[in-house]
Amino acid sequence: MIQRLAETVWRRLRLFHAQACWEADRVKRVFTSASKATKLTVQETELRADALVLLLNEFDPLFRENSKLQSRIEYLLRGLMKKRSGGAIRYKAFCPRRDPELEEMERELQSEMAVSVCEAMSPKQRAELWETLKQRAAKKNTTQDSEG
């Protein structure tokens, strides 16, 4: 049980390292592929800043994986404490749960930011984004169909 706990903690640490690498790579790709800005207005500067923030906040898969690992760690700790104490200690780790209202507010904010980012895109960039989103949706539907 201790070995499984150590492995899970190690996986969680590696996830944070992977997140940092992924983020650096993504930012590098965006900056190298972005067109050179000559003279931006204040509004264009703000929209580009919003786009960068939005890009850096796309961590849903990482947060989901982190949450799974955190739950696994807590499960193993509860089992270890129960075993070591002969059931005398009912260990309960602090695990903050998400507030549904807070999640809804975050989704609304992300939607507003996404609209601002799209408004700042050229028609070609919008078309490319739309194509990417359609491909992702098709891939997701294909995966769900093969599982079901």
C-alpha positions in Angstrom: 0.0 0.0 0.0 2.9 2.4 0.8 4.5 1.6 -2.5 1.2 2.4 -4.4 0.9 5.6 -2.4 4.5 6.6 -3.3 3.9 5.7 -7.0 0.8 7.8 -7.1 2.5 10.8 -5.5 5.3 10.4 -8.0 2.8 10.3 -10.9 1.3 13.5 -9.6 4.7 15.3 -9.4 5.4 14.1 -13.0 2.0 15.5 -14.1 3.0 19.0 -12.8 6.4 18.7 -14.7 4.5 17.6 -17.8 2.1 20.6 -17.4 5.0 23.0 -17.3 6.6 21.5 -20.4 3.3 21.4 -22.3 2.6 25.1 -21.4 6.1 26.2 -22.5 5.8 24.3 -25.8 2.3 25.6 -26.5 3.3 29.3 -25.9 6.5 28.8 -28.1 4.4 27.4 -30.9 1.9 30.3 -30.7 4.6 32.9 -30.7 6.5 31.4 -33.6 3.4 31.0 -35.7 1.8 34.4 -34.9 2.1 37.1 -37.5 4.3 40.0 -36.7 2.4 42.9 -35.2 3.3 46.3 -36.6 1.4 48.8 -34.5 -1.5 47.5 -32.4 -4.2 49.6 -30.9 -4.9 49.4 -27.2 -8.0 47.2 -27.9 -5.9 44.8 -30.2 -3.3 44.6 -27.5 -5.9 43.7 -24.9 -7.5 41.1 -27.2 -4.1 39.4 -27.7 -3.5 39.5 -24.0 -6.9 37.8 -23.5 -6.0 35.2 -26.1 -2.7 34.4 -24.4 -4.5 34.1 -21.0 -7.1 31.8 -22.6 -4.4 29.7 -24.1 -2.6 29.3 -20.8 -5.8 28.4 -19.0 -6.7 25.3 -21.1 -5.7 22.8 -18.5 -8.9 20.8 -18.1 -7.3 17.4 -19.0 -4.5 18.2 -16.6 -6.8 19.2 -13.8 -8.9 16.1 -14.3 -5.9 13.9 -14.1 -4.6 15.7 -11.0 -8.0 15.3 -9.4 -7.9 11.5 -10.1 -4.4 11.3 -8.6 -5.4 13.3 -5.6 -8.4 11.1 -5.0 -6.2 8.0 -5.3 -3.7 9.4 -2.8 -6.5 10.1 -0.3 -8.0 6.7 -0.8 -4.6 5.0 -0.2 -4.0 7.2 2.9 -7.4 6.2 4.3 -6.7 2.6 3.7 -3.2 2.8 5.3 -4.5 4.7 8.4 -7.3 2.1 8.8 -4.9 -0.8 8.5 -2.3 0.6 10.8 -4.7 1.6 13.5 -6.8 -1.6 13.2 -9.8 0.5 12.2 -9.5 2.9 15.3 -8.6 5.9 13.1 -11.1 7.0 10.5 -8.8 9.2 8.5 -10.5 11.9 6.4 -8.3 14.1 4.2 -9.3 17.6 3.3 -10.6 17.6 -0.2 -12.3 20.7 -1.3 -15.3 20.1 -3.6 -16.2 22.4 -6.4 -19.1 24.7 -5.9 -21.5 24.3 -8.9 -22.2 28.1 -9.0 -18.5 28.9 -9.1 -18.1 26.4 -12.0 -20.9 28.0 -13.9 -19.4 31.5 -13.4 -16.0 30.2 -14.7 -17.7 28.7 -17.8 -19.4 32.0 -18.5 -16.1 33.9 -18.1 -14.4 31.5 -20.4 -17.2 31.9 -23.0 -16.9 35.7 -22.8 -13.1 35.4 -23.3 -13.5 33.0 -26.2 -15.8 35.5 -27.9 -13.3 38.3 -27.5 -10.5 36.1 -28.8 -12.6 35.1 -31.9 -13.4 38.8 -32.6 -9.7 39.5 -32.7 -9.0 36.7 -35.2 -8.8 37.1 -38.9 -11.4 35.3 -41.0 -8.8 32.8 -42.0 -7.9 32.1 -38.3 -11.6 31.7 -37.5 -12.0 29.2 -40.3 -9.0 27.2 -39.1 -10.3 27.2 -35.5 -13.8 26.1 -36.7 -12.2 23.3 -38.7 -10.2 22.2 -35.7 -13.3 22.2 -33.4 -15.2 20.2 -36.0 -12.4 17.6 -36.2 -12.3 17.3 -32.4 -16.0 16.8 -32.2 -15.9 14.2 -34.9 -13.1 12.4 -33.2 -14.9 12.5 -29.8 -18.1 11.1 -31.4 -16.2 8.3 -33.1 -14.6 7.4 -29.8 -17.9 7.4 -28.0 -19.5 5.3 -30.8 -16.8 2.7 -30.6 -17.1 2.5 -26.8 -20.9 2.3 -26.9 
